[in-house]
């Protein structure tokens, strides 16, 4: 990857601040007015949670952890974190939540540091299957000196090949097996993988970055009940929160090991983000199951609507999805990157990606997330209208001007978070 070219604007400090303020204002207006967000790794944060990111907690960090601070002046910070810890404990009960990781990738890295050492072998999803760089040779796992073997898949990358994995585990003797990807449509056979891992003394780690909110809302599998030692999550995907990460451990012994590594790695973990997450945890306790159910149903409706338009939806023979995400194979229509750009010009935000192919040929597609539009309570008719617009772009059936008008009109039907998903 080439280094980013930085233009020299030569702005005065005052003009630079004005430019940053303008960018922040325009970004908010651009993303929330006249546009539809289908990026699976983003969500709509509530105004209440948002305000805590700019609260007094943002500028007064204190080292250590709740009840054991290195600096004075943490009285009210501790009070806040005690409330948030209680909310997290209730939401994830009977498991143990670690809230300090600043991102899902840092959460993955923390677990690798806690349960593996340089020279160990891990089995993890490939980049093509959606494995995150943090568990890949080109990312933190490689930096840490781990040897990475690709987790085997069949059925278009949606099903773990258990027979191949069992032979691989005996041959490679891994210290850990990582499951969970950025292209997760259906639950994984965690219990079966745990049985294989147990035979060779390995631990199973579940990367739940995309589905953590669905797990908390009890609308997806519970990987810890199936034997995984911990799952990681991002707090801005199916969780409607600020950018951040978390680790949920199966028992106190695992949780204490995670806490030990976290204490060593993160001195400052952005207390303002923790405060905002407290609001999100309260929201999820109040209506998380309803929201998570709405997300999954909206994604399934979107998959069916795209299929009805004649597009190639991955997993349609399995019901399209059981998560928040749809994978749309555009290979026979054209490059996904081209369609992503065209959709963005109309105000529809998506993600271009490669798609697993059992035949070995390269496939390209769009990853669409229903998490944002579900929080806006897109009606089934609106989902059908949205699918029609997407199909019009991919099949080149209408001009950009009329399509843009329809996007603006559709966004006005659902302008803000549904009141039933706010406290």
ZIKACOR-V519932 format. One record per residue. N is the residue number from 1. RES is the residue in three letters. PHI is phi in radians with two decimals (999 if undefined). PSI is psi as a letter, one per 40 degrees, with the letter a starting at -180 (none if undefined). BURIAL is + if it has 24 or more other C-alpha atoms within 12 Angstrom, else -. Layout:
# ZIKACOR-V519932
((N | RES | PHI | PSI | BURIAL) (N | RES | PHI | PSI | BURIAL))
This chain:
# ZIKACOR-V519932
((1 | UNK | 999 | h | -) (2 | UNK | -1.32 | i | -) (3 | UNK | -1.17 | i | -) (4 | UNK | -1.23 | h | -) (5 | UNK | -1.44 | h | -) (6 | UNK | -1.79 | h | -) (7 | UNK | -1.40 | i | -) (8 | UNK | -1.71 | g | -) (9 | UNK | -1.37 | d | -) (10 | UNK | 0.97 | f | -) (11 | UNK | -1.38 | i | -) (12 | UNK | -1.21 | i | -) (13 | UNK | -0.93 | d | -) (14 | UNK | -1.13 | d | -) (15 | UNK | -1.18 | d | -) (16 | UNK | -1.10 | d | -) (17 | UNK | -1.08 | d | -) (18 | UNK | -1.05 | d | -) (19 | UNK | -1.13 | d | -) (20 | UNK | -1.17 | d | -) (21 | UNK | -1.07 | d | -) (22 | UNK | -1.09 | d | -) (23 | UNK | -1.08 | d | -) (24 | UNK | -1.11 | d | -) (25 | UNK | -1.15 | d | -) (26 | UNK | -1.17 | d | -) (27 | UNK | -1.06 | d | -) (28 | UNK | -1.07 | d | -) (29 | UNK | -1.16 | d | -) (30 | UNK | -1.11 | d | -) (31 | UNK | -1.35 | d | +) (32 | UNK | -1.81 | e | +) (33 | UNK | -2.09 | h | +) (34 | UNK | 1.37 | e | +) (35 | UNK | -2.31 | i | +) (36 | UNK | -2.22 | h | +) (37 | UNK | -1.72 | h | +) (38 | UNK | -2.02 | f | +) (39 | UNK | -1.31 | h | +) (40 | UNK | -1.18 | e | +) (41 | UNK | -1.69 | e | +) (42 | UNK | -2.27 | i | +) (43 | UNK | -2.56 | i | +) (44 | UNK | -1.82 | h | +) (45 | UNK | -1.38 | i | +) (46 | UNK | -1.29 | i | +) (47 | UNK | -1.00 | d | -) (48 | UNK | -1.14 | d | +) (49 | UNK | -1.15 | d | +) (50 | UNK | -1.06 | d | +) (51 | UNK | -1.16 | d | -) (52 | UNK | -1.32 | e | +) (53 | UNK | -1.19 | d | +) (54 | UNK | -1.89 | f | -) (55 | UNK | -1.45 | i | -) (56 | UNK | -1.12 | e | -) (57 | UNK | -1.15 | e | +) (58 | UNK | -1.21 | d | -) (59 | UNK | -2.01 | e | -) (60 | UNK | -2.23 | g | -) (61 | UNK | -1.34 | i | +) (62 | UNK | -2.50 | h | +) (63 | UNK | -1.13 | i | +) (64 | UNK | 1.58 | a | +) (65 | UNK | -2.33 | i | +) (66 | UNK | -0.83 | h | +) (67 | UNK | 1.52 | e | -) (68 | UNK | -2.45 | g | -) (69 | UNK | -1.57 | i | -) (70 | UNK | -1.56 | d | -) (71 | UNK | -2.00 | i | -) (72 | UNK | -1.34 | i | -) (73 | UNK | 1.53 | e | -) (74 | UNK | -1.76 | e | +) (75 | UNK | -0.91 | d | -) (76 | UNK | -1.44 | d | -) (77 | UNK | -1.13 | d | +) (78 | UNK | -1.09 | d | +) (79 | UNK | -1.07 | d | -) (80 | UNK | -1.09 | d | +) (81 | UNK | -1.20 | d | +) (82 | UNK | -1.12 | d | -) (83 | UNK | -1.13 | d | -) (84 | UNK | -1.12 | d | +) (85 | UNK | -1.07 | d | +) (86 | UNK | -1.13 | d | +) (87 | UNK | -1.09 | d | +) (88 | UNK | -1.11 | d | +) (89 | UNK | -1.07 | d | +) (90 | UNK | -1.23 | d | -) (91 | UNK | -1.16 | d | +) (92 | UNK | -1.79 | e | +) (93 | UNK | -0.89 | h | -) (94 | UNK | -1.65 | e | -) (95 | UNK | -1.61 | a | +) (96 | UNK | -2.13 | h | +) (97 | UNK | -1.78 | h | +) (98 | UNK | -1.92 | h | +) (99 | UNK | -1.75 | e | +) (100 | UNK | -1.37 | d | +) (101 | UNK | -0.96 | h | +) (102 | UNK | -1.46 | e | +) (103 | UNK | -2.83 | i | +) (104 | UNK | -1.09 | d | +) (105 | UNK | -1.16 | d | +) (106 | UNK | -1.16 | d | +) (107 | UNK | -1.10 | d | +) (108 | UNK | -1.04 | d | +) (109 | UNK | -1.08 | d | +) (110 | UNK | -1.08 | d | +) (111 | UNK | -1.16 | d | +) (112 | UNK | -1.10 | d | +) (113 | UNK | -1.17 | d | +) (114 | UNK | -1.34 | d | +) (115 | UNK | -2.19 | e | +) (116 | UNK | -2.38 | i | +) (117 | UNK | -2.44 | i | -) (118 | UNK | -0.90 | h | -) (119 | UNK | 1.71 | e | -) (120 | UNK | -1.23 | i | +) (121 | UNK | -1.80 | h | +) (122 | UNK | -2.18 | i | +) (123 | UNK | -1.86 | h | +) (124 | UNK | -2.56 | i | +) (125 | UNK | -1.08 | i | +) (126 | UNK | -1.24 | i | +) (127 | UNK | -1.07 | d | +) (128 | UNK | -1.10 | d | +) (129 | UNK | -1.33 | e | +) (130 | UNK | 1.85 | e | +) (131 | UNK | -1.15 | h | +) (132 | UNK | -1.31 | i | +) (133 | UNK | -1.00 | d | +) (134 | UNK | -1.11 | d | +) (135 | UNK | -1.95 | e | +) (136 | UNK | -2.01 | i | +) (137 | UNK | -1.04 | d | +) (138 | UNK | -1.38 | e | -) (139 | UNK | -2.06 | a | +) (140 | UNK | -1.07 | d | +) (141 | UNK | -1.00 | d | +) (142 | UNK | -1.20 | d | +) (143 | UNK | -1.07 | d | -) (144 | UNK | -1.38 | e | +) (145 | UNK | 1.55 | f | -) (146 | UNK | -1.53 | i | +) (147 | UNK | -1.64 | h | +) (148 | UNK | -1.98 | h | +) (149 | UNK | -1.99 | h | +) (150 | UNK | -1.24 | h | +) (151 | UNK | -1.15 | h | +) (152 | UNK | -1.41 | h | +) (153 | UNK | -2.24 | i | +) (154 | UNK | -2.41 | a | -) (155 | UNK | 1.00 | f | -) (156 | UNK | 1.15 | f | +) (157 | UNK | 1.39 | e | +) (158 | UNK | -1.65 | e | +) (159 | UNK | -2.17 | h | +) (160 | UNK | -1.24 | h | +) (161 | UNK | -1.42 | g | +) (162 | UNK | -1.15 | d | +) (163 | UNK | -1.13 | d | -) (164 | UNK | -1.15 | d | -) (165 | UNK | -1.13 | d | +) (166 | UNK | -1.09 | d | +) (167 | UNK | -1.14 | d | -) (168 | UNK | -1.12 | d | +) (169 | UNK | -1.11 | d | +) (170 | UNK | -1.13 | d | -) (171 | UNK | -1.29 | d | -) (172 | UNK | -1.66 | e | +) (173 | UNK | 0.86 | g | +) (174 | UNK | -1.28 | i | +) (175 | UNK | -1.46 | d | +) (176 | UNK | -2.57 | i | +) (177 | UNK | -2.07 | h | +) (178 | UNK | -1.79 | h | +) (179 | UNK | -2.12 | i | +) (180 | UNK | 1.79 | h | +) (181 | UNK | -2.46 | i | +) (182 | UNK | -1.49 | e | +) (183 | UNK | -2.26 | f | +) (184 | UNK | -1.50 | h | +) (185 | UNK | -1.80 | d | +) (186 | UNK | -2.32 | i | +) (187 | UNK | -1.05 | i | +) (188 | UNK | -1.75 | i | +) (189 | UNK | -1.37 | g | +) (190 | UNK | -1.04 | d | +) (191 | UNK | -1.02 | d | +) (192 | UNK | -1.15 | d | +) (193 | UNK | -1.17 | d | +) (194 | UNK | -1.09 | d | +) (195 | UNK | -1.06 | d | -) (196 | UNK | -1.14 | d | +) (197 | UNK | -1.08 | d | +) (198 | UNK | -1.06 | d | +) (199 | UNK | -1.18 | d | -) (200 | UNK | -2.03 | e | +) (201 | UNK | 1.26 | f | -) (202 | UNK | -1.74 | i | +) (203 | UNK | -1.78 | i | +) (204 | UNK | -1.85 | h | +) (205 | UNK | -1.97 | h | +) (206 | UNK | -1.95 | h | +) (207 | UNK | -1.45 | g | +) (208 | UNK | -1.79 | f | +) (209 | UNK | -0.87 | d | +) (210 | UNK | -1.45 | d | +) (211 | UNK | -1.95 | e | +) (212 | UNK | -1.01 | d | +) (213 | UNK | -1.17 | d | +) (214 | UNK | -1.25 | d | +) (215 | UNK | -1.14 | d | +) (216 | UNK | -1.08 | d | +) (217 | UNK | -1.51 | e | +) (218 | UNK | 1.00 | f | +) (219 | UNK | -2.07 | e | +) (220 | UNK | -2.43 | i | +) (221 | UNK | -1.15 | i | +) (222 | UNK | -1.82 | g | +) (223 | UNK | -1.15 | d | +) (224 | UNK | -1.30 | d | +) (225 | UNK | -1.11 | d | +) (226 | UNK | -1.53 | e | -) (227 | UNK | 2.02 | e | +) (228 | UNK | -1.12 | i | +) (229 | UNK | -1.35 | d | +) (230 | UNK | -2.89 | i | +) (231 | UNK | -2.24 | i | +) (232 | UNK | -1.75 | i | +) (233 | UNK | -2.64 | i | +) (234 | UNK | -1.74 | i | +) (235 | UNK | -1.81 | e | +) (236 | UNK | -2.23 | e | +) (237 | UNK | -1.86 | c | +) (238 | UNK | -1.42 | e | +) (239 | UNK | -1.40 | h | +) (240 | UNK | -1.55 | f | +) (241 | UNK | -2.20 | a | +) (242 | UNK | -1.30 | i | +) (243 | UNK | -1.07 | h | +) (244 | UNK | 3.04 | a | +) (245 | UNK | -2.41 | i | +) (246 | UNK | -2.70 | i | +) (247 | UNK | -2.27 | h | +) (248 | UNK | -2.01 | h | +) (249 | UNK | -1.79 | i | +) (250 | UNK | -1.24 | d | +) (251 | UNK | -2.55 | i | +) (252 | UNK | -1.17 | d | -) (253 | UNK | -1.12 | d | -) (254 | UNK | -1.13 | d | +) (255 | UNK | -1.08 | d | +) (256 | UNK | -1.19 | d | -) (257 | UNK | -1.14 | d | +) (258 | UNK | -1.11 | d | +) (259 | UNK | -1.07 | d | +) (260 | UNK | -1.07 | d | -) (261 | UNK | -1.18 | d | +) (262 | UNK | -1.10 | d | +) (263 | UNK | -1.01 | d | +) (264 | UNK | -1.29 | d | -) (265 | UNK | -1.56 | d | -) (266 | UNK | -2.11 | h | +) (267 | UNK | -1.40 | d | -) (268 | UNK | -1.97 | h | +) (269 | UNK | -2.15 | f | +) (270 | UNK | 1.02 | g | +) (271 | UNK | -1.06 | d | +) (272 | UNK | -1.12 | d | +) (273 | UNK | -1.17 | d | +) (274 | UNK | -1.08 | d | +) (275 | UNK | -1.08 | d | +) (276 | UNK | -1.10 | d | +) (277 | UNK | -1.15 | d | +) (278 | UNK | -1.03 | d | +) (279 | UNK | -1.09 | d | +) (280 | UNK | -1.12 | d | +) (281 | UNK | -1.09 | d | +) (282 | UNK | -1.10 | d | +) (283 | UNK | -1.05 | d | +) (284 | UNK | -1.19 | d | +) (285 | UNK | -1.16 | d | +) (286 | UNK | -1.35 | d | -) (287 | UNK | -2.52 | f | +) (288 | UNK | -1.06 | d | +) (289 | UNK | -1.17 | d | +) (290 | UNK | -1.16 | d | +) (291 | UNK | -1.12 | d | +) (292 | UNK | -1.09 | d | +) (293 | UNK | -1.10 | d | +) (294 | UNK | -1.09 | d | +) (295 | UNK | -1.07 | d | +) (296 | UNK | -1.12 | d | +) (297 | UNK | -1.14 | d | +) (298 | UNK | -1.13 | d | +) (299 | UNK | -1.09 | d | +) (300 | UNK | -1.14 | d | +) (301 | UNK | -1.11 | d | +) (302 | UNK | -1.14 | d | +) (303 | UNK | -1.06 | d | +) (304 | UNK | -1.12 | d | +) (305 | UNK | -1.19 | d | +) (306 | UNK | -1.17 | d | +) (307 | UNK | -1.07 | d | +) (308 | UNK | -1.11 | d | -) (309 | UNK | -1.42 | e | +) (310 | UNK | 1.61 | e | -) (311 | UNK | -1.57 | i | +) (312 | UNK | -1.62 | h | +) (313 | UNK | -1.70 | h | +) (314 | UNK | -1.13 | h | +) (315 | UNK | 1.34 | e | +) (316 | UNK | -1.13 | d | +) (317 | UNK | -1.28 | e | -) (318 | UNK | -1.92 | e | -) (319 | UNK | 1.67 | e | -) (320 | UNK | 1.32 | d | +) (321 | UNK | -2.99 | i | +) (322 | UNK | -2.21 | e | +) (323 | UNK | -2.05 | a | +) (324 | UNK | -1.61 | e | +) (325 | UNK | -2.12 | i | +) (326 | UNK | -2.15 | h | +) (327 | UNK | -1.92 | h | +) (328 | UNK | -1.93 | h | +) (329 | UNK | -1.40 | h | +) (330 | UNK | -1.81 | e | +) (331 | UNK | -0.91 | d | +) (332 | UNK | -1.38 | e | -) (333 | UNK | -1.74 | d | +) (334 | UNK | 2.57 | i | -) (335 | UNK | -1.12 | h | +) (336 | UNK | -1.09 | d | +) (337 | UNK | -1.05 | d | +) (338 | UNK | -1.15 | d | +) (339 | UNK | -1.21 | d | +) (340 | UNK | -1.03 | d | +) (341 | UNK | -1.17 | d | -) (342 | UNK | -1.10 | d | +) (343 | UNK | -1.14 | d | +) (344 | UNK | -1.09 | d | +) (345 | UNK | -1.08 | d | -) (346 | UNK | -1.53 | e | +) (347 | UNK | 1.75 | e | +) (348 | UNK | -1.99 | h | +) (349 | UNK | -1.78 | h | +) (350 | UNK | -2.39 | a | +) (351 | UNK | -2.30 | h | +) (352 | UNK | -1.51 | i | +) (353 | UNK | -2.66 | i | +) (354 | UNK | -1.48 | i | +) (355 | UNK | -2.15 | h | +) (356 | UNK | -1.01 | h | +) (357 | UNK | -2.36 | h | -) (358 | UNK | -1.16 | d | -) (359 | UNK | -1.47 | e | -) (360 | UNK | 1.46 | e | -) (361 | UNK | -1.37 | i | -) (362 | UNK | -1.19 | h | -) (363 | UNK | -2.15 | i | +) (364 | UNK | -2.23 | i | +) (365 | UNK | -2.79 | i | +) (366 | UNK | -1.89 | h | +) (367 | UNK | -1.74 | h | +) (368 | UNK | -2.07 | h | +) (369 | UNK | -1.99 | h | +) (370 | UNK | -1.73 | e | +) (371 | UNK | -1.15 | d | +) (372 | UNK | -1.25 | d | +) (373 | UNK | -1.21 | d | +) (374 | UNK | -1.19 | d | +) (375 | UNK | -1.16 | d | +) (376 | UNK | -1.52 | e | +) (377 | UNK | 1.03 | f | +) (378 | UNK | -1.01 | h | +) (379 | UNK | -1.26 | i | +) (380 | UNK | -1.05 | d | -) (381 | UNK | -1.08 | d | -) (382 | UNK | -1.13 | d | +) (383 | UNK | -1.12 | d | +) (384 | UNK | -1.11 | d | +) (385 | UNK | -1.09 | d | +) (386 | UNK | -1.12 | d | +) (387 | UNK | -1.07 | d | +) (388 | UNK | -1.12 | d | +) (389 | UNK | -1.09 | d | +) (390 | UNK | -1.05 | d | +) (391 | UNK | -1.13 | d | +) (392 | UNK | -1.05 | d | +) (393 | UNK | -1.21 | d | +) (394 | UNK | -1.17 | d | +) (395 | UNK | -1.65 | e | -) (396 | UNK | 0.96 | f | -) (397 | UNK | -1.70 | e | -) (398 | UNK | -2.49 | i | -) (399 | UNK | -1.39 | i | -) (400 | UNK | -1.09 | d | -) (401 | UNK | -1.11 | d | -) (402 | UNK | -1.18 | d | -) (403 | UNK | -1.15 | d | +) (404 | UNK | -1.08 | d | +) (405 | UNK | -1.07 | d | -) (406 | UNK | -1.20 | d | +) (407 | UNK | -1.10 | d | +) (408 | UNK | -1.09 | d | +) (409 | UNK | -1.08 | d | -) (410 | UNK | -1.16 | d | +) (411 | UNK | -1.14 | d | +) (412 | UNK | -1.28 | d | -) (413 | UNK | -1.21 | d | +) (414 | UNK | -2.26 | g | +) (415 | UNK | -1.41 | e | +) (416 | UNK | -2.64 | i | +) (417 | UNK | -1.01 | h | +) (418 | UNK | -1.02 | h | +) (419 | UNK | -1.03 | d | -) (420 | UNK | -1.28 | e | -) (421 | UNK | -1.95 | f | +) (422 | UNK | -2.33 | i | +) (423 | UNK | -1.87 | none | -))
